[in-house]
């Protein structure tokens, strides 16, 4: 069942698929209970592609990058922080720097929980 597969089985087969694209290897892993089926891999791949198309379409319509789950006319706050890993241990070999952003929306009894629509209904040409 699709909803009962472990994330490890999905991770293994998606890694193999991205690396090798070998149907026989994925079928062998599936037959031995290590991963999900090749057909399911293709379903997941298609779902990921569709999600990207939805995000790009939303960007073109709205002119901004926001998650598809963001609601309109809700008070929204963002938390932004640095992610730094600069080890001082004698055996450390790498360091990392990045930025983390989290969005919080605060619904109340005064505003409806409505999905966002396009800003002005016109697609913005980006390319």
C-alpha positions as CSV (number, residue, x, y, z in Angstrom):
1,X,0.0,0.0,0.0
2,X,1.3,3.4,-1.0
3,X,0.7,5.0,2.4
4,X,2.5,2.2,4.3
5,X,5.9,2.3,2.7
6,X,8.7,3.4,4.9
7,X,10.6,6.6,4.0
8,X,13.8,4.5,3.8
9,X,12.4,2.3,1.0
10,X,11.4,5.4,-0.9
11,X,14.7,7.1,-0.2
12,X,16.7,4.1,-1.4
13,X,14.9,3.7,-4.7
14,X,14.8,7.4,-5.5
15,X,18.5,7.5,-4.9
16,X,19.1,4.5,-7.2
17,X,16.7,6.0,-9.8
18,X,18.4,9.4,-9.8
19,X,21.8,7.8,-10.0
20,X,21.4,4.9,-12.4
21,X,17.9,5.0,-14.0
22,X,18.2,1.1,-14.2
23,X,14.8,-0.5,-14.2
24,X,16.2,-4.0,-13.5
25,X,18.1,-2.8,-10.4
26,X,14.9,-1.1,-9.0
27,X,12.8,-4.2,-9.8
28,X,15.4,-6.5,-8.0
29,X,15.3,-4.2,-4.9
30,X,11.5,-4.3,-5.0
31,X,11.3,-8.0,-5.4
32,X,13.5,-8.4,-2.3
33,X,11.4,-6.0,-0.2
34,X,14.1,-3.3,0.0
35,X,12.3,-0.6,-2.1
36,X,9.1,0.4,-3.8
37,X,8.2,-0.6,-7.3
38,X,9.5,1.0,-10.5
39,X,5.9,2.0,-11.3
40,X,5.6,3.8,-8.0
41,X,8.9,5.6,-8.6
42,X,7.5,6.9,-11.9
43,X,4.4,8.1,-10.0
44,X,6.5,9.9,-7.4
45,X,8.6,11.5,-10.2
46,X,5.5,12.7,-12.0
47,X,4.1,14.1,-8.8
48,X,7.3,16.0,-8.1
49,X,7.3,17.4,-11.6
50,X,3.7,18.5,-11.3
51,X,4.5,20.3,-8.0
52,X,7.3,22.2,-9.7
53,X,5.0,23.2,-12.5
54,X,2.4,24.4,-10.0
55,X,5.0,26.5,-8.2
56,X,6.3,28.1,-11.4
57,X,2.7,28.8,-12.5
58,X,1.9,30.4,-9.2
59,X,5.1,32.6,-9.5
60,X,4.1,33.7,-13.0
61,X,0.6,34.6,-11.9
62,X,1.5,36.3,-8.6
63,X,4.9,37.7,-9.3
64,X,6.2,36.5,-5.9
65,X,7.5,33.2,-4.5
66,X,5.2,31.8,-1.7
67,X,4.2,28.4,-0.7
68,X,1.0,27.0,-2.2
69,X,-0.5,26.6,1.2
70,X,-0.2,30.3,2.2
71,X,-3.6,31.9,2.9
72,X,-4.5,35.4,1.9
73,X,-5.2,38.3,4.3
74,X,-3.8,36.6,7.3
75,X,-1.2,38.2,9.6
76,X,2.1,36.6,8.6
77,X,5.5,36.7,10.3
78,X,8.8,35.3,9.2
79,X,11.7,34.0,11.3
80,X,15.2,34.2,9.6
81,X,18.3,32.8,11.1
82,X,21.9,31.9,10.1
83,X,22.9,28.3,10.0
84,X,26.6,28.1,10.8
85,X,28.7,25.0,11.4
86,X,32.3,26.0,11.8
87,X,33.9,23.2,13.8
88,X,37.0,24.0,15.9
89,X,37.8,20.3,16.5
90,X,41.2,19.2,15.4
91,X,39.6,16.4,13.2
92,X,37.1,18.7,11.5
93,X,37.4,18.9,7.7
94,X,34.4,21.0,6.6
95,X,32.3,24.0,7.5
96,X,28.9,25.2,6.4
97,X,27.0,28.5,6.2
98,X,23.4,29.0,5.2
99,X,20.1,30.8,6.0
100,X,16.9,29.3,7.4
101,X,13.6,30.9,6.8
102,X,10.3,30.0,8.5
103,X,6.8,31.5,7.8
104,X,4.0,31.6,10.3
105,X,0.4,32.6,9.5
106,X,-1.8,33.7,12.4
107,X,-5.6,33.1,11.7
108,X,-8.1,34.8,13.9
109,X,-11.9,35.1,14.2
110,X,-11.7,38.4,12.3
111,X,-10.2,37.1,9.1
112,X,-11.3,34.2,6.9
113,X,-8.9,31.3,6.1
114,X,-9.0,31.8,2.3
115,X,-6.6,30.5,-0.2
116,X,-4.6,33.1,-2.1
117,X,-5.4,33.9,-5.7
118,X,-3.5,35.8,-8.4
119,X,-2.6,39.4,-7.4
120,X,-4.3,41.0,-10.4
121,X,-5.3,38.1,-12.5
122,X,-2.5,38.8,-15.1
123,X,0.4,36.6,-15.6
124,X,3.7,38.3,-15.2
125,X,6.2,37.6,-17.9
126,X,9.5,36.7,-16.4
127,X,11.6,35.2,-19.2
